[in-house]
């Protein structure tokens, strides 16, 4: 398979494997306490995905019922883990602990892969390797990355879809594979992929033509339909439940707007990327900063921000959905770091 050899060639391996390894290693360290100590009693989302990993659909809310890819991977991985888990950690009951650990490993892997796409997008924007490494580590140190990687959640896969989309928009020719993967798994990763789809279709056009995009999307939609059919039969649910649930999300819009306008909501927005938000905001104010950020001040980034805002309003999870902007923020922060390091180097006295 020549396309596989090209995808996994030595040069490409270095460009993708090293940033993935950096992100994966960081996430293993940061998210481990979340995986071990989180109180699942007040989190319906995590309990739902644990049930999906166990093959139980009837007791899962329709909002989460069809997001089966990550739970299925965690459920499959949990089976061999369960054989040795009790021997390594005998103090932990054998029940859900292997599945929790499987989610931890799967999510660290996927979020690390998403981080690799952010790395590549920043490098394509002109950021150096050192500045990009600083930016990637900063963005992956977010509390939302720790939350998504350490818990039985499925956001890691959707972050990978968004990252592939932004990378393809940056890369253009040669990134058709990224568009195809995003279109194939996007519908199954999250229902709100429908809001990202127009952006991907337009800005991914240089990477993959309309016809191939339609073929990849058709395969993704067929896979989604098959999952809906199987899950609905297993859960004994009506096919119209999905439409009813989607329309009900409109009620979240006013709640999200009121929350964003409150001091607590504003703090939640500013804490998505923590104090690393400050240098980017400062760069937007200063002329020199805007020159440094010029590669990420285009219509593509503005429209992607609008897509993320739609996700935030419909979800009511302002911080977690705001983290979807991580690809753009990583690039912006990398460019700011590079510009700052450049000024410091120019001002340093000669030795």
Secondary structure, DSSP 8 states (H G I E B T S, - for coil): -HHHHHHT-HHHHHHHHHHHHHHHHHHHHHHHHHHHH--GGG-HHHHHHHHHHTT--TTS-TTTTT-HHHHHHHHHHHHHHHHHHHHH-TTS-HHHHHHHHHHHHHHHHHHHHHHHHHHHHHHHTT--HHHHHHHHHHHHTSHHHHHHHHSS-SHHHHHHHHHHHHHHHHH-TT-HHHHHHHHHHHHHH-TTHHHHHHHHHHHTTTTS-HHHHHHHHHHHHHHHHHHHHHHHHHHT--TTHHHHHHHHGGGHHHHHHHHHHSHHHHHHHHTSSTTHHHHHHHHHHSHHHHHHTGGGSSHHHHHHHHHHHHHHHHHS-HHHHHGGGHHHHHHHHHHHHHHHHHHHHHHS---
